[in-house]
Amino acid sequence: MSAGYDRPELRPHPGYTLDLPTAPRPIVVVGAGGIVRDAHLPAYAKAGFPVAAIVDLQVDRARALADEYAVDQVHADVAAAVAAAPADAVYDVALPPEAHVEVLEQLPDGAAVLLQKPLGNHLDEGLRTLEVCHRKGLVAAVNTQLRFAPYVAAARALVASEAIGELYDLEVRVSVNTPWELFPYVLDLDRLEINMHSVHYLDLVRSFLGDPTGVSGTTVRNPARSHANSRTNLVLHYGDRPVRVVVSTNHDHTFGDGYEESFVKWEGTRGAVRAQLGLLLDYPRGGPDVLEAWLADDPEAGWQPVPFEGSWFPDAFIGSMGVLQRYLEGSIDSLPTSVDDVFRTMAVVEAGYLATAAGGVPPPYDAAPH
């Protein structure tokens, strides 16, 4: 405690250490889309996690991935995969949120499952998913993988050690050109940016500071595009704690890469840490990941590199599956990315849309004498 307010960032969950499970369980991957190809399967191969089967309505697509990663089984539907799955399988459901409930209903009661984010396009979808997980007794986590990016893990350790003193500012800034057309599925959504991008950053903030007491801000669409909102500014309030938390995203920066930005910055009373999220720069080619720190103990040194290994894709996906498996084996006693926890992230997402609809506080123009 400090000055009457809690500082949860000093007590990071042991699941954020990126340790691997001692005896990984077999994984049944439900879905064979781009995220599975680019992140899930490369992550599991790198970590040595066994993949028992891949399930997809497009069997040829699933079979191609299975051949590439030496996966024995391919199935066209969930029921067939469940019938053939090992009893201790972990189901990795890499599908859009509107498909979650249908898949979850087909899993064995008590099964372990990792769901793709977001936990619903709207809050009521998240509530339905939560109800199914509770009713069936599923051990369910959500793949909020930015919590486990290697540079985030290194920054988390620095903040927890109080190397930068008391954290008083946490800022996420993204100003990039996101080619949404690479993801045709999202073009017809009525909610886009907060659900698909800022959800990561809001979830990351919660993993450091806990639940905000309020949300202010706005999210808007590009008048030259037909898809939904693509630029967002959100301010998270933490009661009386003197911390500024801002998530600012602009996916319409179409003016070259000279002024693109993609970073998370933690500032404290004795220093700062800055992580550049290279994945989003010049997407999909990506730019360099960079982690730097400035410490008051050695101000003449200026900003110095902080060592880390790996990147958001695919390494963070090792962490999100790994933390679920560590919980299942009992090496950690709680699951930081449980559906119940991540539902609270979705409540913050919902608050962002409610804040936008509220339109802000009207200035008191009429206060002046006439």
MOSUL-V349321 format. One record per backbone hydrogen bond with DSSP energy under -1.0 kcal/mol. CO is the residue of the C=O (numbers start at 0). NH is the residue of the N-H. E is the energy in kcal/mol with one decimal. If there is no record, write none. Layout:
BEGIN
{{CO/NH/E} {CO/NH/E}}
END
This chain:
BEGIN
{{1/4/-2.0} {4/1/-1.8} {6/9/-2.0} {7/10/-2.1} {12/15/-2.2} {13/16/-1.3} {25/89/-2.6} {26/51/-2.4} {26/52/-1.3} {27/91/-2.7} {28/54/-2.8} {29/93/-2.0} {32/36/-2.1} {33/37/-3.0} {34/38/-1.8} {34/39/-1.8} {35/40/-2.3} {38/42/-2.3} {39/43/-2.5} {40/44/-2.4} {41/45/-2.1} {42/46/-2.2} {43/47/-1.2} {43/48/-2.2} {49/26/-2.0} {51/72/-1.2} {52/28/-2.6} {53/74/-2.2} {54/30/-3.2} {56/58/-1.3} {57/61/-1.9} {58/62/-2.9} {59/63/-2.1} {60/64/-1.6} {61/65/-2.5} {62/66/-2.6} {63/67/-1.8} {64/68/-2.0} {65/70/-2.7} {72/53/-1.6} {74/55/-2.3} {76/80/-1.6} {77/81/-2.8} {78/82/-2.2} {79/83/-1.4} {85/88/-1.7} {89/27/-2.7} {90/113/-3.0} {91/29/-3.0} {91/93/-1.2} {92/94/-1.0} {92/115/-1.7} {95/98/-2.0} {96/99/-1.3} {98/102/-1.7} {99/103/-3.0} {100/104/-2.3} {102/105/-1.3} {103/106/-1.2} {107/110/-2.0} {110/138/-2.5} {111/90/-2.7} {112/140/-2.6} {113/92/-2.3} {114/142/-3.6} {117/119/-1.8} {121/125/-1.5} {122/126/-2.1} {123/127/-2.0} {124/128/-2.3} {125/129/-2.4} {126/130/-2.3} {127/131/-2.0} {128/132/-2.2} {129/133/-2.3} {130/134/-2.8} {131/135/-2.4} {132/137/-2.2} {135/109/-2.1} {137/139/-1.2} {138/112/-2.5} {139/338/-1.9} {140/114/-3.0} {141/143/-2.5} {142/144/-1.7} {143/146/-1.2} {144/147/-2.2} {145/148/-1.4} {148/152/-2.4} {149/153/-2.0} {150/154/-2.1} {151/155/-3.0} {152/156/-1.9} {153/157/-1.8} {154/158/-2.6} {155/159/-2.6} {156/160/-1.6} {157/162/-1.7} {158/161/-1.5} {161/164/-1.5} {163/269/-2.7} {165/268/-1.1} {167/243/-2.2} {168/266/-2.8} {169/245/-1.9} {170/264/-2.8} {171/247/-2.9} {172/262/-2.5} {173/249/-2.5} {174/260/-1.9} {175/252/-2.0} {177/179/-1.9} {178/181/-2.4} {179/182/-2.5} {182/185/-1.9} {183/186/-1.1} {185/188/-1.4} {191/195/-2.6} {192/196/-3.0} {192/197/-1.6} {193/198/-1.6} {196/199/-1.9} {197/201/-3.1} {198/202/-2.2} {199/203/-2.2} {200/204/-2.5} {201/205/-2.2} {202/206/-1.8} {204/207/-1.1} {204/208/-3.2} {205/209/-2.0} {213/236/-2.8} {215/234/-2.8} {217/232/-2.7} {219/229/-2.6} {219/230/-1.8} {221/224/-2.1} {228/192/-1.8} {229/250/-1.9} {230/219/-2.7} {231/248/-3.2} {232/217/-2.4} {233/246/-2.7} {234/215/-2.6} {236/212/-2.6} {236/213/-1.1} {237/240/-2.2} {240/242/-2.2} {243/169/-2.9} {244/235/-2.0} {245/171/-2.7} {246/233/-2.6} {247/173/-2.7} {248/231/-2.3} {249/175/-2.4} {250/177/-1.7} {251/253/-1.7} {260/174/-3.0} {261/276/-2.6} {262/172/-2.4} {263/274/-3.0} {264/170/-2.4} {265/272/-2.7} {266/167/-2.5} {266/168/-1.6} {269/295/-2.8} {270/267/-3.3} {271/293/-2.6} {272/265/-3.0} {273/291/-2.4} {274/263/-2.2} {275/277/-1.3} {275/289/-1.2} {276/279/-1.2} {277/280/-1.2} {277/286/-3.3} {281/284/-1.1} {281/285/-1.4} {289/275/-3.4} {290/305/-2.8} {291/273/-2.7} {292/303/-2.8} {293/271/-2.4} {294/297/-1.6} {297/300/-1.4} {298/301/-1.2} {303/292/-2.5} {311/315/-1.6} {313/316/-1.6} {314/317/-1.2} {314/318/-1.2} {315/319/-1.8} {316/320/-1.6} {317/321/-2.8} {318/322/-2.6} {320/324/-2.2} {321/325/-2.5} {322/326/-1.8} {323/327/-2.2} {324/328/-2.0} {325/330/-1.8} {334/337/-1.5} {336/141/-2.4} {337/341/-2.7} {338/342/-1.8} {340/343/-1.1} {341/345/-2.0} {342/346/-1.7} {343/347/-1.5} {344/348/-2.2} {345/349/-2.6} {346/350/-2.0} {347/351/-1.6} {348/352/-1.4} {349/353/-2.4} {350/354/-2.7} {351/355/-1.7} {352/356/-2.4} {353/357/-1.9} {362/364/-2.3} {363/366/-1.8}}
END
